[in-house]
Every structure is written in C-alpha cells, then in structure tokens.
Amino acid sequence: MVNPSDQAAQIDRAIRTAAIALGLFALLVAFTALVVISQAVLRQLRVAGLDLATLRALGLSSGQLWAISLVQVAAMAAGGFMAVILSRCSVARECNKAPAL
C-alpha cells in the first residue's frame, strides 16, 4: 500500500522541474515583450521628435511637449491593449464552436 504523503512528495518532485522551466519561460516571454514594447515606444518618440521641434518653434512649452508625447504613447498602448482583447475574444469564440468531447 502506498503512503499518501510519500506519493505527494514524489508528485512534487516530478513536477518541480516542469514548474521551474515554465517559470523561466514566462520570464523570457515577459523580457521579450518588454524589449519589443520599449522599441516601439522609442521609435514612436523618435518620429514624434521631428514634430516636437516644429511645435517648439511655434511656442509650446516643454511641459506641453511632454504631455503630447505622453498622449501619443498612451494611444499606442491603448491600441495594443485593444488588439490583445479582440484577439482573445476571437480565440474564445473559436474555442466555443468546437464540439464537446
């Protein structure tokens, strides 16, 4: 007869490696997402920098220019968020169409 505590310990040892690997993979995905998002934000700010020089020449203060940059980044983030939400909804819709087992 198998002792339940021994069996639980064996199960814990068996899944520990998989859990650690999954955690490391999650960290890698998070780091990759951070790099991609940072690159997109920096690219957007670099392109907007050309417009900011013109706006500065028209008399906008540095606070107003900062606010404009912040609004542009927020709009880009909101667009990305909506894309994720809509893609999740479409995946869920497809999953609900699948016949049950």
C-alpha positions as CSV (number, residue, x, y, z in Angstrom):
1,M,0.0,0.0,0.0
2,V,1.3,3.4,-1.0
3,N,1.6,6.1,1.7
4,P,-0.2,9.2,0.6
5,S,2.5,11.6,1.9
6,D,5.2,9.6,0.0
7,Q,3.1,9.8,-3.1
8,A,2.6,13.5,-2.7
9,A,6.3,14.0,-2.3
10,Q,7.0,12.0,-5.5
11,I,4.5,14.1,-7.4
12,D,6.0,17.3,-6.1
13,R,9.5,16.2,-7.2
14,A,8.2,15.1,-10.6
15,I,6.5,18.4,-11.4
16,R,9.2,20.7,-9.8
17,T,11.4,20.7,-12.9
18,A,8.5,21.4,-15.2
19,A,7.3,24.2,-13.0
20,I,10.8,25.8,-12.9
21,A,11.1,25.6,-16.7
22,L,7.7,27.1,-17.1
23,G,8.6,30.0,-14.8
24,L,11.8,30.6,-16.7
25,F,9.9,30.6,-20.0
26,A,7.4,33.1,-18.6
27,L,10.3,35.4,-17.6
28,L,11.8,35.1,-21.0
29,V,8.5,36.0,-22.7
30,A,8.0,38.9,-20.3
31,F,11.5,40.2,-21.1
32,T,10.9,39.8,-24.8
33,A,7.6,41.7,-24.6
34,L,9.3,44.5,-22.6
35,V,12.1,44.8,-25.3
36,V,9.5,44.9,-28.1
37,I,7.3,47.4,-26.4
38,S,10.3,49.6,-25.4
39,Q,11.5,49.5,-29.0
40,A,8.0,50.6,-30.3
41,V,7.8,53.4,-27.8
42,L,11.3,54.7,-28.6
43,R,10.6,54.5,-32.3
44,Q,7.3,56.5,-31.9
45,L,9.1,59.1,-29.8
46,R,11.9,59.4,-32.3
47,V,9.4,60.0,-35.1
48,A,7.4,62.4,-33.0
49,G,10.7,64.3,-32.2
50,L,10.6,65.9,-35.6
51,D,7.1,67.2,-34.9
52,L,8.1,68.4,-31.5
53,A,10.8,70.7,-32.9
54,T,8.2,72.3,-35.1
55,L,5.8,72.7,-32.1
56,R,8.6,74.1,-30.0
57,A,9.2,76.7,-32.7
58,L,5.5,77.6,-32.6
59,G,5.8,78.4,-28.9
60,L,4.8,75.3,-26.9
61,S,6.4,74.9,-23.5
62,S,8.4,71.8,-22.6
63,G,5.5,70.6,-20.3
64,Q,3.1,70.8,-23.2
65,L,5.5,68.9,-25.5
66,W,5.9,66.3,-22.8
67,A,2.1,65.9,-22.5
68,I,1.9,65.5,-26.3
69,S,4.4,62.7,-26.2
70,L,2.6,61.1,-23.2
71,V,-0.7,61.1,-25.1
72,Q,0.9,59.6,-28.2
73,V,2.4,56.7,-26.1
74,A,-0.9,56.2,-24.2
75,A,-2.8,56.0,-27.5
76,M,-0.3,53.4,-28.8
77,A,-0.6,51.4,-25.6
78,A,-4.4,51.6,-25.8
79,G,-4.4,50.3,-29.4
80,G,-2.1,47.4,-28.4
81,F,-4.4,46.6,-25.4
82,M,-7.5,46.6,-27.6
83,A,-5.7,44.3,-30.2
84,V,-5.0,41.8,-27.4
85,I,-8.5,41.9,-26.1
86,L,-10.0,41.5,-29.5
87,S,-7.7,38.6,-30.4
88,R,-8.6,36.9,-27.1
89,C,-12.3,37.3,-27.9
90,S,-11.9,35.7,-31.3
91,V,-9.9,32.8,-29.9
92,A,-12.5,32.2,-27.2
93,R,-15.2,32.4,-29.9
94,E,-13.5,29.7,-31.9
95,C,-13.0,27.5,-28.9
96,N,-16.7,27.7,-28.1
97,K,-17.5,26.5,-31.6
98,A,-15.6,23.3,-31.1
99,P,-17.7,20.3,-30.3
100,A,-17.6,19.0,-26.7
101,L,-16.0,15.6,-26.1
